[in-house]
């Protein structure tokens, strides 16, 4: 060890880090600082994960954490009825913190951190008539935002509620999201189909009336008496419960929009651009089943093997979709 340190000094390098002086909390704090510097929108989620991690690893030297400790943490969180996906986000934050420590030369090794298997792919969908029933139990301003999410499949909190009139092009026939304002930082546009145009024209008329009454410019398309809408979550849950659809998530509307695009026969490459999915693999998780492929198949004669007679026969299998 002395020879290694002397060699580092001869090479003009700083002394090797002492892993006994680096705590897990220091690594997590460095990760939060990196998120702040890079301006990541997931900082709030990271802070929540760090809060849970420090319940077990506060004041613990980073070098003393082993794979068994990580497994024990996951088991304790499962006993608290935390979802495996939630635990995985916390373990991913811990792993990212250790990797950042290696990059910054504050630690020399990291434990093996394995994620839990996830089986929580949701399959919630909503039909247009169900959305209409739910919207009747919402204030008109919130109901318009919900309808917009159902048509476009855009993310409600980060893409729909912050939408401004400068992004709506009635002449060109598109509503746009600028680069850097979306989850994947890529801009995109959605055509003003008749239902969407009618909704936005109604919102524009409401906005004009509020502007005349308050003698000021209102930039947001979705607002309540001129004030931006911060969240739809609580009102949505209440409306779903009153409409007899408890458990339907607002994010399920994004999945429903993907299915509607599949039903309309929109090509997958175009649909991915409209909804803003990064990859086709993620899009397929939202589509669940490509109903357009089933519809194209239709009632068809499929040749299957019949073992008893040792020959091939034709069997007609009807394929129906709702």
C-alpha positions, 0 to 999 in steps of 0.5 A: 500500500505504501508503494502504491501511494508513493507511485501515485505521488510520483505520478502527480496524483492525489492520495487514494481515497480512504473508504472509511471516511465516505458514508452512504449518505455522502454518496447519495448527497452527491447524486442529488447534487448531480441531479440539481446541476443537470436540471433533472425533473426526477429530483423529487422522486430521487429525494423520496428514495434517498429518504427511505434509504437513509432510514437504514444506511444513515451514518454507515460507511460505504465500504461496509455495505454488502450485498446482504445488507441491500437484500435485507433493505429490500426485505424490510421495504417489502414488509412495509408493503412497498411495491417491488417497482418502488423498491427498485427505484430506490435500489437504482438510486443507491446503485447510481450513487455508488457508481458516481462515487467510483467516478469521483474517486471517493470509493474504490469498490461497490456492493452488488445491487440486484433489483427485484423482479417486477410483475406490475404491468397495468392493464387499465383502459377506459372507453370514451363513454366511461370518460364522459361519465367521469368528466361529468363529475369533474369541474368543467376546466378539469374535465377539459384537461382529462379529455385532452389527455384521453385524446392525445395520450400526453402526460398530464402533469408535465405536458398537458397542464403546462400547455400554453396558447403559444403552442397551439397552432390553429392555422397549421392544425397542430398542438406542439410540445417544444424540445426540452419540455418533454420527458425524453427532451424531444419535441413533438406535435399532435394534429388538431383532429375535429374533437381536439380542435373543438376542445381547444376552441372551447378552451380559447373562448373560456380564456378570452372571457377570463381575460376580459373579466380580469384585464390580463393575458392568460397564457395557459390553455388549462386553467381555473379562473385564470390560475394554472391547474397544478394537479388532477390526481385528487379530483380524478380519484374522487370522480372515478370513485363516484362514477363506479371506476375506483382504481382507474389511474389518470395514467391509464388514459395514456394507455387508452390513447395508445389503444385508440391509435392502434384501433384507428389503424395508425402506423406504429412509427407515427403513433410513437411520435404522437405519444412521445414514447422513446422506444417501440418496446415501451410503446408495446407495453402500453398497447398490451395487444396490437389489436390492429394486427388481430383485426388484419388477421380476421377470421382465417383458416389456420393449418394445425397438426392433428396427431391422431391422423398424422396429417394436416387439416384446416381449422377456422378460428374466428378472431373478434375484438371489442 
